[in-house]
Amino acid sequence: MGIDSINRVPGEIRLTGYNTVFLITGRHFQQENDLDFLDGLPVTHFIKNGINVDEEEMESVFRQYSANKNQAIVAIGGGSVIDLAKAIIFRCIDASLPVPFFIAIPTTAGSGSEATHFAVVYRNNKKHSLVNDKLLPAVAILDPRLGYSLPPYQTAVSGMDVLAQAVESYWNINATAESKHYAAECINIWKEYFLDSVNKPDAINREKMLWAAHLAGKAINITRTTGPHALSYYLTKHYNVPHGQAVALFLPLFFIYNNAGADLCSLLKVKKPVEAMEYTRKTMANAGLATHLSALGLQKESIVPALLDEVNDERFVNNPVPFDRDKLQQLFNQYL
């Protein structure tokens, strides 16, 4: 971790005996950076387009990767870039090929994908999870310099995903002492640095938020996510609402739905679940994010029934309060 820690990549690769790199980046990284940090290692460079990873893209990139042997994989980007690298590794496992050395380098303080052993892939426009312990990167590089050019809105949506992951891990039915430790440390950092990272970004708050995102990733690596994430995928899939914004829309309401405990409220420096909801929504507004469906150009009356029909069961099953359609609809009608 630290400024210019990306320069450690070639040394880490050579230590493992690899001599070539399969590099996956987003287009933004390709435009803003050169590849000098790889110190002369031969590179096959794939530039990812689009928000999500679908099965067709996974198969196409896997064919490119498997055309050459003995390649380390380096993924530099947001969650979908790192998930694409994990999808290649998943295909290697399926095909009984050696699992490559894998370095993940996030460019947003958001998904925490560099700290998890799962990935998201869309099949026929439906979300599926790839899960395997071998998907956890061998090395994570946290270089805050890579996020310096991130605009305020993207910083905000990424940062709200950080809070959602930490909170959802904390109240999760699978929570452990270890996951709660990571989540609590994340929330403490988030409270102090999130808004400044959006409105007054500097080297310190960028680095702090990158670490918070990593902690949130470590927390959900143990527990997975819950209700807010389960509901968010519908808005992203059907209306292209950015993931962090979609999750943040639902998170405040779940403090009430789940009747958040005193320990979690205390982390947010509030006393009651309704105050946690109000604090979170006020912070979102101060970061320039929508707190109502109408602010996203969506009509509540037409969205909510279909939204509740398509809840992601895989995520909601981890929620401390089971799915209650009537209770959720009442909350949505009242607050969204």
N, C-alpha and C positions, 0 to 999 in steps of 0.2 A: 504494500500500500504506500502511496505517496506520489507527489508530482514526479513525472517522468519515470515512474516504475515500469512503464511499458517497455523500457529499454532492457529489462531483464529477460524478455521473452526468448531471444536467441540462445542465451546461456542456459536457460531451463530446458530448451529443446535439445541442445547438443549434449547435455548431461545424460539424457535418456538414450542417446545413440541414434536419434532421428537426424536426417540431413535434408529433408524437404518439408515444405509446409503447404497444407491446403487451408487457405485463408478465406474466411467468410466475413464480409462487412456489409453495412448498409451503404447506401449511396452517399449519405452525408459525410461519413468518414472518408470515403474515397475522394470526395471533393476537397475536404479540409486538410488532408494529411498525405504525406508520401510514405513509402515503405522502407525508408532508410533504417528504421528501428530493427528490421529483420537481419541487418548486418550481413547481407550477401547470401542468405539462404535462398535456394530456388523456391519459387512460389507459384502455385496455381491459385488465382484470385477469383472468387465468386462474389458478385455484388447482388445482395438481396433487394428485391422490390416488393412492395405490398406490406400490409400490416400483419397478416397471419401466415402461418405455415400450412399449406395444404398437401395432400398426399401426392399429387402430381409433381409438385416442386420437390418434395422429399425424394421421390424416385429419380427425378432428373439429376439432382445434385449428387445422390448416391452413385449413380452411374459415372458421373464425372470423377468423383473421388476414387472409386474402385478401379478406374482405368490405370492408376499408378499405385505402386506399392510403397510402403515405408514412409507415409506422410503423417506428420503430426497435424492436428487440427487446431487452428486458432480462430476463435470467433470474437469479433469486436463490434459491439452494437448494443441495441436494446434487447428486450426479452425475446422477440421473434427471431432475431439473428442467432442468439445463443441457442434457442430452441431448435433451429434448423440444424445446427451442428450436432445437437443431441439426437435429432432424428437420424442423421447419418450414422451415428454410433449405434443407435437402436437397430438400424438395418444391418450393420456389421454383425451384431449379435445374432440377428435372425438368420444371416447367411453363414454363420459359423466362421467369420473372418476375425482376425486379431482385432482387439479393441485398441484404437489409436490413442496415443498421448494427446490430451485435450486441455487447452488453456482457454479460459473464458475471461473476456475483458469488457465489462459493461461501460456504456457511454451515457447511460441515464441512471439517476438515483431513483430506481423504481422497482423493477420486477424482482430483483434478487435472484434471478435465474442462475447466476454463477455459483449459488450456494445450495442448489436443489438437485435432486436425482430424478426429476420428472420434466416433461415437456408437453406442450399443447400442439396438436395437429388436427386440422379440419378434414373430415371425410364426408363428401356429399353435403357440404355446408353445415355439418354438425361437428361439434367439438369432441375430441377424444384425447385422453391422456396417455402418454407413453411413460412407463414407470420401470426403472431398473437402477439398482445401486451403481451400476457402471456408467450411468449418465452424469453422475456428479463429476464436475471437472477436476482434473488432477491438480491444477493451479488456477487460482483466481487472481487477476491483477486489478487492483483498484487505483486507477490513475485519475484523479479529479480533473486534470487538465483537459481530458477528453470531453468533459461536459461543459467547459467554459462557454462554448458558443450556443448552448441550448437556450432557446427563447423562453420567456417567462411562462407562457401557457404550457409548453411541454414540461417545464420544470414543475409546474403546479400539478398537472395530472399524474406525473411520475411520483411526486412526493405524496399525493393522497393515496396512491396505491401502497406506498410504504406504510402509512398509518393503518390502512385497512388490513393489510397482511398481519401486522403486529397485533392489532386488536382482535382480529378473527382467530389468530393463533392462541391468544391469551384466554378467550372464553371457550375455546374449542373442547369438545368432549374427549379429544385425544391429547390434551395438554399435559405436559410433564413439568417437573421442576426446571429442567434444562430449557425447554421451549419458553416457559414463562420468564426465565431469566433473560433470554435473548429479546423477547418481546418487550419486557419492561425497560430494558436499556435502550431499545429502539425508540419507544414512546418518549422517554425522557429527552433523547437527542432531538427527536422530531419537534417536540414542543418548543425547544429553544431556537432551532435553526431553520425550520421549514419556511416560514413567511419571509424571513430575510433572504433565503436562497432564491425565492421568487422575485421579491421586490427590490432587494439590495444585494444581489449576488456578489460574493467575493471568494477568494481561495479557501478561506476557513469554512464558511457555511457550505460550500460545494463539497468539500472533503467530509465534513460531518454528515451531510445527508447521504453521501455515497456509502459511508460506514453504516448508517442507520438502515439503508436498503439492504445491505449485506446481512445485518442482524435479522431483519425481517425475513429474508430468504432462509436463514438458518432455522428460524422459528417454524416457518411453514414447511420446511423440509421434514420436520418431525410430525406436524399435526395436519397439514393441508389447510384449506380455507373453508369458509362457512357460507351463511346466507347471502351477504352482500355480493360475494363473487358469484354465487349460484344464480342470482338474478341479473347480474351485469351483462352476461354473455348475450342475452337477447338484444339489448340495445346496441351492442357493438356489431353483432352479426347483421341485424336488419336495418340499422339506422346509422352505422359507421360512427357511433359515439365512441371517442377514445376510451380505452379500457379504464384508465385511472379516473376519468370523469364519471363513467358509468358506475363503477364501484362506489365512488364517493357519494353519489346521489342516494344510494341505499344505506350506506354505513350509519349515518346519524339515526335513522329510524330503528335500527337494530339495537341501539342502546335501550330503547323502550321495549321492543319486541322480546329481547332476551333478558330484560330486567337486569342490566349490567350490575355486577357486584360492587361493593364498596371499595375493594382493592383496586379494581380497574378504574372506577371513578376517581379515586385518589391519585392515580397516575396522571390523569388529565386535570387535576387540581379542581375538581368539582365534587359535589356531594350526592347528587341524585342522577339517575339515568336521563331524565328530561334535560338537566343542565348539561350533561355530556352531549346530548343531541344538539342543543342550542350552541354550545361552544364549537362543536365541529362544523356546523353550518356557517357560523359567523366567520370562522377561519377560512373556510372554502370561499366565501364571498370576498374576503379580503385578499384572497389569492387570484381572484378573477374567474372563479368557477361557478357553474350553474348549481343552484340548490333546488330548482323546480323543473319539471319536464317542459313546461311552457318556455323556459329560457333556452331550451334546446330546439324549439320549434316543434315540439311534440304535443299531441292532444292526449291528456290523461284518459279520457273516456274510451278512446280507441286503443290505447297502448296497454293499459293495465290488464284486461282480461287475457289477451294473447300472451303477455309477459308471464302471467301466473301459470298459463298452460304449458310453457316451455321451460320451467325452472330446471336447472341442472341438478338432478338428484344426487350425482356423485359428490357435489360440494355441499348440498344442504344437509346431507346425512351427518355431517360433522357438527352441525349447529346444535347448541345446547337446548334449544326449544324446537321440537319437531315442526314440520311444515303445517301451517294453519292458514288455508287460503282466505277465510273470512277475516281473520285478524289482520293479515297482511293487506288485504284490500281496504280495510278500514283505515289503516295507517297511511296507505298511499293516498286515499281520498282526502284524508285530513291534512297531510303534510307535503305531498308532491304536486 
